[in-house]
Structures are given as C-alpha cells and as structure tokens.
C-alpha cells in the first residue's frame, strides 16, 4: 500500500510541476502589455507615453536616454 500511495503522491507532484511549467511558458510568450497613465490635464501624459514607446522601440540599439 505504501508503494501505491507514494506513486500517487509522486504523480500528483509531477502533475503540479508540469502545470506550473506550462503557466510559466505561457507567460513568457505573452506579448501584451497593459498600461494605464493617469494625471491632470496638460501634465505631460502624451509626452511620457511617446517617450516610453520610443525608448522601447530603440532599446536594442545601445543608445541612452538623451535627457538623463
């Protein structure tokens, strides 16, 4: 009896590990980003988003932030 209960325990743990690995893999290939920017009117939200997108698009080119 202990052998079968150990095998059930092992298969259950393996199933949980497999499920966690699948969840991690699904997160790594997800390419969606949710972004919420709030603030007062004329506080620079559009300029911030434009600058952020520009930096993300040019991230691999090795250039630094021009303002900093």
N, CA, C and O atoms as CSV, one atom per row, in Angstrom:
chain,resi,resn,atom,element,x,y,z
A,1,UNK,N,N,0.799,-1.195,0.000
A,1,UNK,CA,C,0.000,0.000,0.000
A,1,UNK,C,C,0.842,1.260,0.000
A,1,UNK,O,O,0.466,2.247,-0.631
A,2,UNK,N,N,1.961,1.252,0.685
A,2,UNK,CA,C,2.773,2.461,0.723
A,2,UNK,C,C,3.367,2.768,-0.636
A,2,UNK,O,O,3.605,3.932,-0.959
A,3,UNK,N,N,3.611,1.738,-1.440
A,3,UNK,CA,C,4.174,1.975,-2.773
A,3,UNK,C,C,3.161,2.707,-3.638
A,3,UNK,O,O,3.517,3.661,-4.329
A,4,UNK,N,N,1.906,2.278,-3.614
A,4,UNK,CA,C,0.905,2.940,-4.446
A,4,UNK,C,C,0.630,4.367,-3.967
A,4,UNK,O,O,0.429,5.262,-4.788
A,5,UNK,N,N,0.618,4.592,-2.643
A,5,UNK,CA,C,0.393,5.949,-2.163
A,5,UNK,C,C,1.571,6.847,-2.512
A,5,UNK,O,O,1.375,8.025,-2.811
A,6,UNK,N,N,2.806,6.312,-2.479
A,6,UNK,CA,C,3.966,7.102,-2.895
A,6,UNK,C,C,3.910,7.413,-4.382
A,6,UNK,O,O,4.252,8.520,-4.797
A,7,UNK,N,N,3.481,6.445,-5.189
A,7,UNK,CA,C,3.408,6.708,-6.625
A,7,UNK,C,C,2.317,7.732,-6.928
A,7,UNK,O,O,2.482,8.558,-7.825
A,8,UNK,N,N,1.197,7.689,-6.187
A,8,UNK,CA,C,0.164,8.709,-6.372
A,8,UNK,C,C,0.680,10.083,-5.969
A,8,UNK,O,O,0.424,11.073,-6.653
A,9,UNK,N,N,1.404,10.140,-4.859
A,9,UNK,CA,C,1.985,11.399,-4.398
A,9,UNK,C,C,2.966,11.938,-5.435
A,9,UNK,O,O,2.962,13.133,-5.731
A,10,UNK,N,N,3.805,11.065,-5.987
A,10,UNK,CA,C,4.792,11.480,-6.978
A,10,UNK,C,C,4.120,11.949,-8.263
A,10,UNK,O,O,4.503,12.973,-8.828
A,11,UNK,N,N,3.114,11.198,-8.726
A,11,UNK,CA,C,2.440,11.603,-9.958
A,11,UNK,C,C,1.673,12.914,-9.761
A,11,UNK,O,O,1.592,13.727,-10.682
A,12,UNK,N,N,1.109,13.125,-8.565
A,12,UNK,CA,C,0.411,14.374,-8.272
A,12,UNK,C,C,1.391,15.545,-8.270
A,12,UNK,O,O,1.098,16.597,-8.837
A,13,UNK,N,N,2.545,15.370,-7.641
A,13,UNK,CA,C,3.558,16.433,-7.618
A,13,UNK,C,C,4.082,16.704,-9.025
A,13,UNK,O,O,4.320,17.855,-9.392
A,14,UNK,N,N,4.260,15.647,-9.806
A,14,UNK,CA,C,4.735,15.831,-11.183
A,14,UNK,C,C,3.687,16.588,-12.002
A,14,UNK,O,O,4.032,17.444,-12.817
A,15,UNK,N,N,2.410,16.272,-11.785
A,15,UNK,CA,C,1.339,16.978,-12.487
A,15,UNK,C,C,1.301,18.445,-12.126
A,15,UNK,O,O,1.095,19.292,-12.995
A,16,UNK,N,N,1.497,18.761,-10.846
A,16,UNK,CA,C,1.527,20.157,-10.406
A,16,UNK,C,C,2.721,20.885,-10.999
A,16,UNK,O,O,2.605,22.035,-11.423
A,17,UNK,N,N,3.878,20.212,-11.029
A,17,UNK,CA,C,5.082,20.809,-11.609
A,17,UNK,C,C,4.889,21.072,-13.095
A,17,UNK,O,O,5.289,22.118,-13.605
A,18,UNK,N,N,4.278,20.121,-13.781
A,18,UNK,CA,C,4.028,20.289,-15.214
A,18,UNK,C,C,3.081,21.460,-15.459
A,18,UNK,O,O,3.284,22.238,-16.391
A,19,UNK,N,N,2.038,21.591,-14.620
A,19,UNK,CA,C,1.095,22.692,-14.764
A,19,UNK,C,C,1.779,24.041,-14.533
A,19,UNK,O,O,1.540,24.991,-15.277
A,20,UNK,N,N,2.620,24.128,-13.515
A,20,UNK,CA,C,3.346,25.379,-13.237
A,20,UNK,C,C,4.284,25.726,-14.386
A,20,UNK,O,O,4.410,26.893,-14.759
A,21,UNK,N,N,4.946,24.709,-14.950
A,21,UNK,CA,C,5.852,24.949,-16.077
A,21,UNK,C,C,5.073,25.464,-17.281
A,21,UNK,O,O,5.534,26.369,-17.976
A,22,UNK,N,N,3.900,24.899,-17.533
A,22,UNK,CA,C,3.071,25.367,-18.646
A,22,UNK,C,C,2.603,26.802,-18.433
A,22,UNK,O,O,2.568,27.585,-19.383
A,23,UNK,N,N,2.244,27.159,-17.203
A,23,UNK,CA,C,1.833,28.531,-16.903
A,23,UNK,C,C,2.989,29.510,-17.112
A,23,UNK,O,O,2.801,30.594,-17.664
A,24,UNK,N,N,4.182,29.122,-16.670
A,24,UNK,CA,C,5.354,29.975,-16.845
A,24,UNK,C,C,5.671,30.167,-18.319
A,24,UNK,O,O,5.990,31.274,-18.754
A,25,UNK,N,N,5.583,29.091,-19.083
A,25,UNK,CA,C,5.843,29.184,-20.526
A,25,UNK,C,C,4.827,30.101,-21.201
A,25,UNK,O,O,5.188,30.904,-22.061
A,26,UNK,N,N,3.557,29.981,-20.810
A,26,UNK,CA,C,2.513,30.824,-21.402
A,26,UNK,C,C,2.757,32.294,-21.091
A,26,UNK,O,O,2.514,33.155,-21.937
A,27,UNK,N,N,3.236,32.592,-19.883
A,27,UNK,CA,C,3.536,33.987,-19.525
A,27,UNK,C,C,4.708,34.541,-20.317
A,27,UNK,O,O,4.710,35.720,-20.672
A,28,UNK,N,N,5.705,33.708,-20.601
A,28,UNK,CA,C,6.889,34.211,-21.296
A,28,UNK,C,C,6.616,34.525,-22.750
A,28,UNK,O,O,7.286,35.386,-23.321
A,29,UNK,N,N,5.644,33.850,-23.380
A,29,UNK,CA,C,5.373,34.128,-24.786
A,29,UNK,C,C,4.273,35.162,-24.972
A,29,UNK,O,O,3.992,35.563,-26.102
A,30,UNK,N,N,3.648,35.601,-23.889
A,30,UNK,CA,C,2.600,36.616,-23.972
A,30,UNK,C,C,3.242,37.957,-24.315
A,30,UNK,O,O,4.163,38.395,-23.626
A,31,UNK,N,N,2.772,38.602,-25.359
A,31,UNK,CA,C,3.371,39.846,-25.839
A,31,UNK,C,C,2.501,41.069,-25.549
A,31,UNK,O,O,2.768,42.143,-26.088
A,32,UNK,N,N,1.482,40.939,-24.723
A,32,UNK,CA,C,0.589,42.062,-24.436
A,32,UNK,C,C,1.047,42.797,-23.186
A,32,UNK,O,O,1.471,42.196,-22.199
A,33,UNK,N,N,0.946,44.112,-23.263
A,33,UNK,CA,C,1.278,44.958,-22.119
A,33,UNK,C,C,0.086,45.866,-21.854
A,33,UNK,O,O,-0.412,46.535,-22.759
A,34,UNK,N,N,-0.357,45.882,-20.626
A,34,UNK,CA,C,-1.429,46.803,-20.232
A,34,UNK,C,C,-0.785,47.980,-19.513
A,34,UNK,O,O,0.000,47.796,-18.583
A,35,UNK,N,N,-1.119,49.182,-19.947
A,35,UNK,CA,C,-0.525,50.380,-19.385
A,35,UNK,C,C,-1.624,51.393,-19.111
A,35,UNK,O,O,-2.434,51.696,-19.987
A,36,UNK,N,N,-1.648,51.908,-17.908
A,36,UNK,CA,C,-2.622,52.944,-17.551
A,36,UNK,C,C,-1.861,54.154,-17.035
A,36,UNK,O,O,-1.090,54.055,-16.080
A,37,UNK,N,N,-2.080,55.283,-17.665
A,37,UNK,CA,C,-1.442,56.534,-17.272
A,37,UNK,C,C,-2.550,57.502,-16.866
A,37,UNK,O,O,-3.437,57.816,-17.659
A,38,UNK,N,N,-2.487,57.962,-15.638
A,38,UNK,CA,C,-3.490,58.919,-15.171
A,38,UNK,C,C,-2.793,60.202,-14.734
A,38,UNK,O,O,-1.614,60.192,-14.381
A,39,UNK,N,N,-3.511,61.267,-14.761
A,39,UNK,CA,C,-2.956,62.540,-14.316
A,39,UNK,C,C,-3.865,63.688,-14.687
A,39,UNK,O,O,-4.872,63.510,-15.371
A,40,UNK,N,N,-3.501,64.847,-14.236
A,40,UNK,CA,C,-4.267,66.045,-14.531
A,40,UNK,C,C,-4.113,66.436,-15.991
A,40,UNK,O,O,-3.197,65.977,-16.674
A,41,UNK,N,N,-4.998,67.272,-16.456
A,41,UNK,CA,C,-4.900,67.721,-17.842
A,41,UNK,C,C,-3.623,68.535,-18.035
A,41,UNK,O,O,-3.193,69.262,-17.140
A,42,UNK,N,N,-3.039,68.403,-19.190
A,42,UNK,CA,C,-1.808,69.101,-19.585
A,42,UNK,C,C,-0.637,68.808,-18.650
A,42,UNK,O,O,0.206,69.675,-18.419
A,43,UNK,N,N,-0.582,67.583,-18.109
A,43,UNK,CA,C,0.515,67.233,-17.209
A,43,UNK,C,C,1.618,66.432,-17.897
A,43,UNK,O,O,2.590,66.044,-17.247
A,44,UNK,N,N,1.486,66.178,-19.197
A,44,UNK,CA,C,2.548,65.507,-19.935
A,44,UNK,C,C,2.343,64.020,-20.144
A,44,UNK,O,O,3.305,63.295,-20.398
A,45,UNK,N,N,1.117,63.554,-20.043
A,45,UNK,CA,C,0.845,62.122,-20.218
A,45,UNK,C,C,1.204,61.667,-21.628
A,45,UNK,O,O,1.854,60.635,-21.792
A,46,UNK,N,N,0.800,62.404,-22.630
A,46,UNK,CA,C,1.072,62.035,-24.020
A,46,UNK,C,C,2.565,62.058,-24.306
A,46,UNK,O,O,3.074,61.174,-24.995
A,47,UNK,N,N,3.266,63.043,-23.795
A,47,UNK,CA,C,4.714,63.111,-23.987
A,47,UNK,C,C,5.406,61.939,-23.310
A,47,UNK,O,O,6.363,61.387,-23.852
A,48,UNK,N,N,4.934,61.556,-22.135
A,48,UNK,CA,C,5.516,60.416,-21.438
A,48,UNK,C,C,5.321,59.130,-22.233
A,48,UNK,O,O,6.262,58.359,-22.418
A,49,UNK,N,N,4.098,58.904,-22.701
A,49,UNK,CA,C,3.816,57.676,-23.451
A,49,UNK,C,C,4.624,57.644,-24.745
A,49,UNK,O,O,5.154,56.597,-25.116
A,50,UNK,N,N,4.724,58.775,-25.430
A,50,UNK,CA,C,5.503,58.848,-26.663
A,50,UNK,C,C,6.971,58.528,-26.401
A,50,UNK,O,O,7.587,57.772,-27.152
A,51,UNK,N,N,7.525,59.096,-25.352
A,51,UNK,CA,C,8.917,58.846,-24.998
A,51,UNK,C,C,9.135,57.392,-24.599
A,51,UNK,O,O,10.140,56.787,-24.974
A,52,UNK,N,N,8.203,56.832,-23.845
A,52,UNK,CA,C,8.312,55.438,-23.425
A,52,UNK,C,C,8.292,54.499,-24.627
A,52,UNK,O,O,9.116,53.587,-24.713
A,53,UNK,N,N,7.373,54.709,-25.542
A,53,UNK,CA,C,7.298,53.867,-26.739
A,53,UNK,C,C,8.563,54.006,-27.563
A,53,UNK,O,O,9.080,53.014,-28.076
A,54,UNK,N,N,9.073,55.230,-27.697
A,54,UNK,CA,C,10.308,55.452,-28.445
A,54,UNK,C,C,11.476,54.697,-27.816
A,54,UNK,O,O,12.269,54.078,-28.527
A,55,UNK,N,N,11.587,54.744,-26.492
A,55,UNK,CA,C,12.669,54.040,-25.805
A,55,UNK,C,C,12.524,52.527,-25.943
A,55,UNK,O,O,13.523,51.825,-26.103
A,56,UNK,N,N,11.302,52.020,-25.884
A,56,UNK,CA,C,11.093,50.575,-26.032
A,56,UNK,C,C,11.416,50.104,-27.443
A,56,UNK,O,O,11.956,49.013,-27.629
A,57,UNK,N,N,11.084,50.924,-28.436
A,57,UNK,CA,C,11.387,50.548,-29.825
A,57,UNK,C,C,12.878,50.584,-30.115
A,57,UNK,O,O,13.374,49.770,-30.894
A,58,UNK,N,N,13.610,51.522,-29.495
A,58,UNK,CA,C,15.042,51.672,-29.741
A,58,UNK,C,C,15.897,51.033,-28.655
A,58,UNK,O,O,17.077,51.364,-28.536
A,59,UNK,N,N,15.337,50.131,-27.864
A,59,UNK,CA,C,16.032,49.564,-26.711
A,59,UNK,C,C,17.287,48.789,-27.107
A,59,UNK,O,O,18.293,48.857,-26.401
A,60,UNK,N,N,17.251,48.062,-28.208
A,60,UNK,CA,C,18.383,47.229,-28.590
A,60,UNK,C,C,19.513,47.966,-29.266
A,60,UNK,O,O,20.559,47.368,-29.518
A,61,UNK,N,N,19.347,49.243,-29.571
A,61,UNK,CA,C,20.365,49.966,-30.333
A,61,UNK,C,C,21.528,50.460,-29.477
A,61,UNK,O,O,22.524,50.942,-30.016
A,62,UNK,N,N,21.420,50.351,-28.166
A,62,UNK,CA,C,22.513,50.761,-27.290
A,62,UNK,C,C,22.552,52.232,-26.961
A,62,UNK,O,O,23.475,52.682,-26.282
A,63,UNK,N,N,21.572,53.006,-27.424
A,63,UNK,CA,C,21.547,54.422,-27.108
A,63,UNK,C,C,20.993,54.621,-25.702
A,63,UNK,O,O,20.189,53.824,-25.218
A,64,UNK,N,N,21.433,55.689,-25.059
A,64,UNK,CA,C,20.968,56.007,-23.725
A,64,UNK,C,C,19.865,57.036,-23.795
A,64,UNK,O,O,19.624,57.634,-24.844
A,65,UNK,N,N,19.197,57.242,-22.678
A,65,UNK,CA,C,18.192,58.285,-22.619
A,65,UNK,C,C,18.863,59.634,-22.830
A,65,UNK,O,O,19.821,59.960,-22.129
A,66,UNK,N,N,18.387,60.408,-23.763
A,66,UNK,CA,C,19.056,61.670,-24.112
A,66,UNK,C,C,18.947,62.701,-22.982
A,66,UNK,O,O,19.870,63.491,-22.784
A,67,UNK,N,N,17.849,62.704,-22.251
A,67,UNK,CA,C,17.676,63.701,-21.209
A,67,UNK,C,C,18.508,63.402,-19.979
A,67,UNK,O,O,18.989,64.323,-19.319
A,68,UNK,N,N,18.686,62.121,-19.660
A,68,UNK,CA,C,19.422,61.739,-18.456
A,68,UNK,C,C,20.868,61.584,-18.796
A,68,UNK,O,O,21.676,61.265,-17.925
